[in-house]
Amino acid sequence: MPKREDYQLRKLKSSDLEMVLNWRNSDRIRANMYTDQIITLEEHLAWYDKIKDDSSRIYLICEYQNQPIGLVNFTNIDKKNNKCDWGFYLGEIDAPLGSGIMMEFLALEYAFEKLNIRKLCCEVLSFNNKVVKLHKKFYFEEEGIFKKHIYKNNEYNDVICLALFKDRWLENQENLSKIVFKN
């Protein structure tokens, strides 16, 4: 089992862009995203120019032993209401077993401790049961369903809306830490 000290989150840099584009364009990642078209390098660079100085968005690279393995993002950061949306994906298919759980724990810690967010929200395509179950293990609660919301795989798919409040995170952080960091 990987150790906590093997993982870190760091800010996305321009030198990461080619790697992130390759991750994002992989069939495995695109299958679970709202938009699943292949993204061109030009589109990707334009996206980065748009987000790099946008205070309502934070993109982080998750590293395992200083090697990038995935991306975590916080979007729609709303300081007035103290909430934001988030998402993540494991880009490297050969990342150690348990890396997705580690990424989720580190992302929640970042959101609630560094960003001081009160409410963290996410949306998951209903067929992505593995991620819905993972979020619920971290005490996310289902807040609703957008019925037939996203067209993928030749049909309209439901989207499950989940949220986690800071107080719930703080109540369960120690127990989650013991489960995630078994060693």
PEKA-V623126 format. One record per residue. SS is DSSP state (h for helix, s for strand, l for the rest). NEAR is the number of other ideal C-beta (glycine too) atoms within 10 Angstrom. D_CENTER is the distance of its C-alpha to the mean C-alpha in Angstrom with 2 decimals. Layout:
ss: (SS	SS)
near: (NEAR	NEAR)
d_center: (D_CENTER	D_CENTER)
//
This chain:
ss: (l	l	l	h	h	h	s	s	s	s	s	l	l	h	h	h	h	h	h	h	h	h	h	h	h	l	h	h	h	h	l	l	l	l	l	l	l	l	l	l	h	h	h	h	h	h	h	h	h	h	h	l	l	l	l	l	l	s	s	s	s	s	s	s	l	l	s	s	s	s	s	s	s	s	s	s	s	s	l	l	l	l	s	s	s	s	s	s	s	s	l	l	l	l	l	l	l	l	h	h	h	h	h	h	h	h	h	h	h	h	h	h	h	h	l	l	l	l	s	s	s	s	s	s	s	l	l	l	h	h	h	h	h	h	h	h	h	l	l	l	s	s	s	s	s	s	s	s	s	s	s	s	l	l	s	s	s	s	s	s	s	s	s	s	s	h	h	h	h	h	h	h	h	h	h	h	h	h	h	h	l	l	l)
near: (11	19	12	13	8	14	21	14	19	12	10	19	12	10	7	17	15	11	14	22	19	11	21	18	15	13	7	11	17	16	13	16	15	12	9	16	9	9	16	11	10	8	12	16	13	12	16	17	11	10	15	13	7	12	7	12	16	21	19	20	20	27	15	19	12	8	11	18	22	25	23	22	17	22	15	12	18	14	12	5	10	13	18	23	18	23	16	20	20	18	20	15	9	6	19	15	8	14	19	18	18	24	24	22	19	19	22	24	15	17	24	21	13	11	17	10	25	15	19	25	18	18	18	22	20	16	15	16	11	11	19	18	10	16	21	14	13	21	16	24	12	13	12	11	13	13	10	12	16	18	11	16	11	5	9	11	17	14	17	23	17	19	17	23	17	20	11	17	20	11	12	15	18	8	10	19	13	9	12	18	17	10	6)
d_center: (21.10	19.19	19.85	17.84	19.75	18.66	15.05	14.11	11.70	13.60	13.74	13.43	17.12	19.24	20.19	16.68	16.94	18.87	16.66	13.45	15.71	16.88	13.51	12.67	16.24	16.35	17.42	14.93	11.85	13.96	15.05	11.94	11.38	13.65	15.53	16.67	19.41	19.81	18.96	21.90	21.96	23.61	20.94	18.24	20.45	21.13	17.47	17.18	20.46	19.26	16.09	17.37	19.53	17.84	17.43	15.39	12.40	10.94	9.35	9.31	10.30	10.15	13.75	15.84	19.42	18.87	17.68	14.42	12.42	8.88	6.69	4.27	5.43	7.57	10.11	13.40	14.02	17.26	19.51	22.28	20.56	18.18	15.02	11.90	9.10	5.39	2.55	1.95	5.64	8.70	11.16	14.22	15.94	18.14	15.70	17.34	17.13	14.86	12.34	9.42	10.88	11.39	7.90	7.06	10.44	10.23	7.29	9.46	12.46	11.56	10.99	14.15	16.26	15.79	14.88	16.96	15.10	17.08	14.79	11.05	10.57	8.58	10.32	10.57	13.53	16.13	16.96	13.64	15.22	13.65	10.15	12.18	14.26	11.66	10.41	14.16	15.00	13.15	15.40	13.39	16.19	16.66	18.00	19.07	19.03	19.44	22.19	22.54	20.03	18.77	21.25	20.19	22.41	25.49	24.68	22.96	20.05	19.06	15.69	14.88	13.95	12.72	12.93	13.45	16.16	16.80	20.10	18.72	16.27	19.36	21.51	19.47	17.91	20.98	21.16	17.52	18.20	21.30	19.61	16.74	19.19	22.21	24.28)
//
